[in-house]
């Protein structure tokens, strides 16, 4: 792959304005990541719905010893019953500092519910929803972060 290098010299150039504009554009692009992240959360925690009767007909897939994948869904997907857990998931960020971008997903609601969904109970197997969600979110954000990182590495400003 050919990577062109462009060198320019300007006199009386407002470098602060250029760097400020660049930082604003990067922040705006990172902020737009919230939309696909929320779509990942909806797809993995909020949209699939099996009633208790449906789950019974599927031979209780989440029970200890059950297949854990109703309808062929990945093991980390959480079935929506009341929707309360899904509505408690929040996306915070992105917070940008030097070479770090921090995007936080957390449950603002019932921590117990997230815990027993993750760990399971005596009769219900746990579902690794946090690990699953992290992998799914990574698939969405990494191409954008890689592109921004590449641009950042290629951009060299000397004053």
Secondary structure, 3 states (H helix, E strand, C coil): CCCCCCCCCCCCCCHHHHHHHHHHHHHHHHHCHHHHHHHHHHHHHHCCCCCHHHHHHCCCCCECCCCCCHHHCCCCCCCCCCCHHHHHEEEEEEEEECCEEEEEEEECCCHHHHHHHHHECCCEECCCHHHHHHHHHHHHHHHHHHHHHHHHHHCCCCC
